Amino acid sequence: MTRYMVTYDISDPKRLYRTFQCLRKFGDHLQLSVFECWLEEKEVHRLKDRLRRTINPAEDQILFIRVASDGASGRAPGIEALGLPYVVRDRDVTVY
């Protein structure tokens, strides 16, 4: 199993609701647009397929942030986007 933090930015209220409903079947709702999901490889593919059918890829974004693995997959942490691409921002951020 692999631990993912799944975040989403959905521009349409109906798609937002459907995205939320889909994700709550696969993980724990932590904050407004954040879920923690422990998933097997098959579940990751099934979840991504369902979400692809839910979102508008030209307007919405879902990020799968691979945080940890049980060691079996051997995959390093990383970020994968559905819909709009993930863009690394080259800037300093100040948190108050």
N, C-alpha and C positions, 0 to 999 in steps of 0.2 A: 504494500500500500504506500501511496505517496500523499503527502499533505500539500494541499493547495489553498492559497488565499485567492478567492475569486471576487473580483470587483467589477462593477458595471456602471456605465454612463449611457442611459437610454433616453432618447429625446421625446418619445411618444408615450403618454400615460398608459395606453392599452398594452403596448409592447413591454413597458416597464413592469406592469402587473404580471404579465405572462412570464417574463424573465424571473421575477421574484418567485412565482409559484413553481417554476421549473427547478430553480436552485434549492428551494427548501426541501425538495425530495432527495437531494444529494448531499446536503451539508447543514451546518449550523449557522444561523443568521447572527452575526456579531454586531454589525452597525448598519446604518442606512443602506449602503450599497456594497456590503462586504459579507462574504460567506467563507467559513472554513470547511473544507471538504477533504476527507481522507478517502482516496479513490484507488481502486484497482485500474489497470490499464484499460480494460474493457469498459468500465464505467466512465472513464475520461472521454473515450470516443463516443459513447452513447450520449453523455451530457452535451458535448460539443455539437453533435448532430442535431439534437433537440434545440439548442440555442441558436444554431445557424438558421433553423426554420422559423425562429421567433423574431429575430432582430432584422433591422434594415442595415446592411453592412456599410452603406454610404453615410449613415447618420449616427449609428450606435457603436459602442465599443465595450467589449468584455475582455478583461485581462485575467489570465490564469497564471498565478505566480507560484511556481513550484518551490516550496519552502524546505521540505524534508522528505526523506525516503526511509523505508524500513531497511534499506541496504540491498534489497534484491534487484532493484532496477538499475542501480549504479548511476543514475542520472543526476547531474549537478543542478543546483538551484537555477532558475531562469524564469523569463517572462514570455508568454505567448499571447497574442491578441486575436480575437475574433472581431470582424467588422473593421472599424477604423484601425490603422496600424499603430503600434506602440512606438512612440518617438522619445528617444533619450534626450532630455533637455540639458544643455550645457550651460548651467547657471548656478549661482549660489542661492541657497534657500535659508531664510532665517525664520526660526520658530520661536514664538514668544510664549 
